[in-house]
Amino acid sequence: MHHPLQCECGRLKGYVTLTGSETHGVCYCRDCQAYTHVLGKAREVLDEMGGTEVVGVRPGNVTFTQGREVLTCLSLTESGLLRWYAECCSTPIGNTPRNFKMSFVGLVHTCLRNSEQPLDASFGLVNMRANLKYAKGRPAPMRLGTITGVVRFAVSLVLARCSGAYRNTPFFDAAGTSIVTPRVLSRRELGRVMNAV
């Protein structure tokens, strides 16, 4: 079973293969908030408390069927996450670690929206919330769900590392180099978006 994935303008399209191992959460960290401001998408992405709804999957479960040439990425800092988006319409796609051996991508809900398959139907209800101290309000903590999600994530990383499945990714080449060179924000740019947060 698949869940469709596409950018806002439809130039980048693909799907997520559902395995039942996905995690569905909300992240309130300042970096995720800053990322949306860099792209000019804060209103579309962030909830009323500054959270970004994210679905965590293995990169190998993401397939791009059209428009891969518009997939690009940025990083807030030299060592930060790679934050992938469609350069055609600045739709956030997902976040990956810089090391492809950490086999994980957090797909931003904006690329997963569609009228035929709601997120909850494909990925289950939101069951974890992270970085609550940066929320603009007091979201209810989900301690059990967050602990379960972290454990599931850790097990998935170990299994991908041991099996070599981490090599199956649309975001990196066979040598582990990102398919595009990330744009790293300057100190001035980073300061400006952090102030917006």
N, C-alpha and C positions, 0 to 999 in steps of 0.2 A: 504494500500500500504506500502511496506517495502523498505528500502535501505540496501544492504548488508554491513556487518562490518567484518573485519578479520585482523589478524596480517600479517606481511610480509611473514612468512613461512607457514601460513595457519593452524597452529595448533589451534589457537583461532578463532572461527567463531561465527557469530550471525547476528543480523539485528536491524535496527532502525525502529520502527513503525512511519510512517509519519502522523502528525496531522494538519499540517499547522501552528503550533505555534512555529516552530523552528526559531532560529536566526542564521545568517551566517555572521561571522565577522572575523577580523584579529586583533590579540593582539601583541603589540610590547614590552610588559613589560620585564624587565630584568629577572624576575623569569621564565617566559616561555622560554626565550632564554637559561637560565642556565640549565633548565630541559633537553633540547635537548642535551646539552653538556655532562651532566651526563650520558645520555644513548648512547652517541656517534652517535647521529642522527641529528646533526645540519644541515648538508648538505641536508639531505632528507626532513627535516621539515621546516626550516626557508626559507623565501623568500629573495630576494636580499637586503631588508632593515631590515632584522631580525624579520620579522613578522611570527606569527604562525596562519594559517587559522584554525578556530574553528567553529564547529556547536553546538549551545546550545540547549539541549533538556531536558525533564524531565527524570530522571533515569528510571522511570517505562516504558519508551518507548524503552529502550535498553534491548534486549534479547540475551543471549549467548546460543548457541546451541551445542557448542563443545569446549573443552579445557579450561573450566573455571578454572581448577586447575593451569594453567600457568598465570592467572591474578594476578598481585601483584602491590604494590605501594610504592612510596617514598614520602618524604616531605622535602623540602629544610630546613625548620626550625620546631621547636616543635609545632608551632601554624599555620603553613602554609597549603595551599591546599594539598589535597591528590592527587598525580599525578600517575595515573594508567597506567600500561604498561604490555605487554606480556613478561614474563621473558625468554621465549624460544628464541626470536629474538630481544628483546628490542624495539619493536614497541610501540610508544606512543599511548595510547588509549583515555584517557580523564582526566579531572580534576574535582574533586568534593570538596565542602566545607567539613570540618570535621564533621559538624553537619548535620545529614541526614534530619533534618527538613527543611533545606535549599535545597529544591528539585531541583537540577540542576546538569548537567554534561556538560562540554564543551568538545565535542569529537574532537580530533585532526584529521585533514584531512587525515593523513597517514593511518588510519585504515578504511577510508571510500572510498578510491580509488578503482575503478574497471572500466573495459572497457565498461560494459553494461549500467551503470547508472552514468553519470557524476554528481558531487556534485551539480552544478547549476541546473540541471534538477530536482533533488529531493528537494533541500533546497533553491532554488532561488539564485540570484546573491549576492555576498558580499554586505551587506548594512550598515555595521558599522565597524569603526576602533577605537581601544582603545590604550591608553598609547603611543600616537604619539611621546612624548618627548624622548622616548628611541629608536626610529627608527634610523637606520643608513642611513639617508637621509630625504627626506621630502614627505612622503605619503600624498596624498590629503585627508583632513579631510572630514568626512561625518556626519556633525553635526545632521541633521534631522534624518538620519537613526540610528545614535547612540542613540539619545534621544528616538526614537520610540522603539529601541531594549531594552533599559534599562527599559522603561515603561512596555513593553510586559513581560520582565523577572520578574519584580516586581509583576505584576498581576498573573503570573503563580505561583510564590512562595506563594502568599497569598491564591490562590485557592487550591493549594496542601496542605497547612497547615490546612486550614479550613475543607477540605474534608477527610483528613487523607491519601491522595494519596501519600504523601511523604514516607509512609512505604513500598511502592512497589518499590524496588530498588535491583539491582543485586550486589551492592557494599557494602551493609550493612546488618547485620542480623536484626531480629525483634526488638532487644533491641537498635538498633542504633549504634552497634559496627562494624567497618569496617571488612570485611570478612577475611582480612589478616592484620597483624601488620605492619604498615608502617615503612620503614627504614628511619630514620632521618639523614641527612647529618651532619657530624662533622663540627666544625668551619673551620677546615683546608680544608676539601672537599669543603665546601661552598665558601671559599675564592678563591680556585683554579678555580672553575667553573665561579665565578663572574669575575675573571680576564680574563677568556677566552671570556666572553661576551664583 
